[in-house]
Amino acid sequence: MNKEELLEYLKQSEKSMQPSDSIEVVPFEHGTKVLYYHKNQTKPYKTRVYLAKVEDNDLMK
């Protein structure tokens, strides 16, 4: 899935999102953060975090 497809999927799956809202996808070491912003706002109204799959052995280190 490319970035445009991901953004379109997130827009369609989020019921509280308005057409004027924006989404920011922020990758980080252990996954991805998705921030939802209302128009002209600097603080996100919703944040979702998707963690990368980690092997059980990696958690024990």
C-alpha positions, 0 to 999 in steps of 0.5 A: 500500500502506498502513502496515498492509498494509506491516507485514503483508507484512514480517511474512509475508516475514521468516522469522526473525520471531517472533509477539512481535517488533515492526517499526519503519518509519523513513523517511529522506531517501533511502529507508526503514529497517525495524528488527526487534525481539525482545520487550522489546529496545531494540536491533534484531536486524535492519535492512533499508534500502530506497533510493528509486529515484534517476536516474543523473544525480542520482548524478553531482551 
